[in-house]
Amino acid sequence: MNYDIVYDIIILVMKEFQDYECMDYEKARCILETTNKRNFPFKTLEKICDVYFGEPRRKGSHVIYKMPWSGDPRINLQPDKKDPSKAKPYQVETVRKAVDRWFGEC
């Protein structure tokens, strides 16, 4: 799979929804599934979480979202130490699970 083309498509989708409040489940899921987890932009992951889970609290480099449920998945984001513009791969998977649960409970 050519990840450069996928990334370009994701950027176009994100630009189309500048306010990010219009992002539905299919678009969020597409972005989370088609982007390589090792190269996932931290800001994009943060914006997806902002849409579904509201304003985060910040503690140092951590971005912590309050979940509408108790227990897992919980979202505590932190940029990768090696490349702060990228999210940690396991966090992309956690956000995907949280978005799935969000739409499963709606």
C-alpha positions as a Markdown table, in Angstrom:
| # | Residue | x | y | z |
|---|---|---|---|---|
| 1 | Met | 0.0 | 0.0 | 0.0 |
| 2 | Asn | 1.3 | 3.4 | -0.9 |
| 3 | Tyr | 1.0 | 5.3 | 2.4 |
| 4 | Asp | 1.9 | 8.7 | 0.8 |
| 5 | Ile | -1.3 | 8.5 | -1.3 |
| 6 | Val | -3.3 | 7.4 | 1.7 |
| 7 | Tyr | -1.9 | 10.3 | 3.8 |
| 8 | Asp | -2.7 | 12.8 | 1.0 |
| 9 | Ile | -6.3 | 11.5 | 1.0 |
| 10 | Ile | -6.6 | 11.8 | 4.8 |
| 11 | Ile | -5.3 | 15.4 | 4.6 |
| 12 | Leu | -7.9 | 16.3 | 2.0 |
| 13 | Val | -10.7 | 14.7 | 4.2 |
| 14 | Met | -9.4 | 16.6 | 7.2 |
| 15 | Lys | -9.3 | 19.9 | 5.3 |
| 16 | Glu | -12.9 | 19.3 | 4.1 |
| 17 | Phe | -14.0 | 19.2 | 7.7 |
| 18 | Gln | -12.1 | 22.1 | 9.1 |
| 19 | Asp | -14.5 | 22.4 | 12.1 |
| 20 | Tyr | -14.1 | 18.7 | 12.7 |
| 21 | Glu | -17.6 | 18.5 | 14.3 |
| 22 | Cys | -18.9 | 17.2 | 11.0 |
| 23 | Met | -16.7 | 14.1 | 11.2 |
| 24 | Asp | -18.9 | 11.0 | 11.3 |
| 25 | Tyr | -18.0 | 7.5 | 12.3 |
| 26 | Glu | -17.1 | 6.3 | 8.9 |
| 27 | Lys | -14.6 | 9.2 | 8.3 |
| 28 | Ala | -13.0 | 8.9 | 11.7 |
| 29 | Arg | -12.8 | 5.1 | 11.3 |
| 30 | Cys | -11.3 | 5.5 | 7.8 |
| 31 | Ile | -8.6 | 7.8 | 9.0 |
| 32 | Leu | -7.8 | 5.6 | 12.0 |
| 33 | Glu | -7.7 | 2.4 | 9.9 |
| 34 | Thr | -5.9 | 3.6 | 6.7 |
| 35 | Thr | -3.0 | 5.5 | 8.2 |
| 36 | Asn | 0.0 | 3.6 | 9.3 |
| 37 | Lys | 0.0 | 3.5 | 13.1 |
| 38 | Arg | 3.7 | 4.2 | 13.3 |
| 39 | Asn | 3.3 | 7.4 | 11.2 |
| 40 | Phe | 0.0 | 8.7 | 12.5 |
| 41 | Pro | 0.1 | 12.5 | 13.0 |
| 42 | Phe | -0.4 | 13.4 | 16.7 |
| 43 | Lys | -2.4 | 16.5 | 15.9 |
| 44 | Thr | -4.8 | 14.5 | 13.8 |
| 45 | Leu | -5.4 | 12.0 | 16.6 |
| 46 | Glu | -5.9 | 14.8 | 19.0 |
| 47 | Lys | -8.5 | 16.5 | 16.8 |
| 48 | Ile | -10.4 | 13.2 | 16.4 |
| 49 | Cys | -10.5 | 12.9 | 20.2 |
| 50 | Asp | -11.6 | 16.5 | 20.5 |
| 51 | Val | -14.6 | 15.9 | 18.3 |
| 52 | Tyr | -15.9 | 12.9 | 20.3 |
| 53 | Phe | -14.6 | 13.4 | 23.8 |
| 54 | Gly | -14.5 | 17.1 | 24.2 |
| 55 | Glu | -11.9 | 19.5 | 25.6 |
| 56 | Pro | -9.0 | 17.6 | 27.2 |
| 57 | Arg | -7.0 | 18.5 | 30.3 |
| 58 | Arg | -3.3 | 18.8 | 29.9 |
| 59 | Lys | -0.6 | 17.8 | 32.3 |
| 60 | Gly | 2.9 | 18.3 | 30.9 |
| 61 | Ser | 3.0 | 16.6 | 27.6 |
| 62 | His | 0.0 | 14.4 | 28.4 |
| 63 | Val | -3.4 | 15.1 | 26.8 |
| 64 | Ile | -6.1 | 13.4 | 28.9 |
| 65 | Tyr | -9.7 | 13.0 | 27.8 |
| 66 | Lys | -12.6 | 12.4 | 30.1 |
| 67 | Met | -14.5 | 9.3 | 28.9 |
| 68 | Pro | -18.3 | 9.2 | 29.1 |
| 69 | Trp | -17.9 | 5.7 | 30.7 |
| 70 | Ser | -15.9 | 4.2 | 33.5 |
| 71 | Gly | -13.1 | 1.8 | 32.7 |
| 72 | Asp | -11.2 | 1.1 | 29.4 |
| 73 | Pro | -10.6 | 2.3 | 26.9 |
| 74 | Arg | -9.2 | 5.5 | 28.5 |
| 75 | Ile | -7.4 | 8.1 | 26.4 |
| 76 | Asn | -4.2 | 9.6 | 27.6 |
| 77 | Leu | -2.2 | 10.8 | 24.7 |
| 78 | Gln | 1.4 | 11.8 | 24.6 |
| 79 | Pro | 3.6 | 12.6 | 21.5 |
| 80 | Asp | 6.3 | 10.1 | 20.6 |
| 81 | Lys | 9.6 | 11.0 | 22.2 |
| 82 | Lys | 11.6 | 10.3 | 19.0 |
| 83 | Asp | 9.3 | 12.3 | 16.8 |
| 84 | Pro | 6.8 | 14.6 | 18.6 |
| 85 | Ser | 4.8 | 15.2 | 15.5 |
| 86 | Lys | 3.7 | 11.5 | 15.6 |
| 87 | Ala | 1.4 | 9.6 | 17.9 |
| 88 | Lys | 2.5 | 6.4 | 19.7 |
| 89 | Pro | 1.1 | 3.4 | 17.8 |
| 90 | Tyr | -0.7 | 1.8 | 20.7 |
| 91 | Gln | -2.5 | 5.1 | 21.3 |
| 92 | Val | -4.0 | 5.1 | 17.8 |
| 93 | Glu | -5.4 | 1.6 | 18.6 |
| 94 | Thr | -6.8 | 2.9 | 21.9 |
| 95 | Val | -8.5 | 5.8 | 20.2 |
| 96 | Arg | -10.0 | 3.5 | 17.5 |
| 97 | Lys | -11.4 | 1.3 | 20.3 |
| 98 | Ala | -12.8 | 4.3 | 22.1 |
| 99 | Val | -14.5 | 5.7 | 18.9 |
| 100 | Asp | -16.0 | 2.2 | 18.3 |
| 101 | Arg | -17.3 | 2.1 | 21.8 |
| 102 | Trp | -18.7 | 5.6 | 21.5 |
| 103 | Phe | -20.7 | 4.7 | 18.5 |
| 104 | Gly | -21.7 | 1.4 | 20.0 |
| 105 | Glu | -23.3 | 3.2 | 22.9 |
| 106 | Cys | -25.0 | 6.0 | 21.0 |
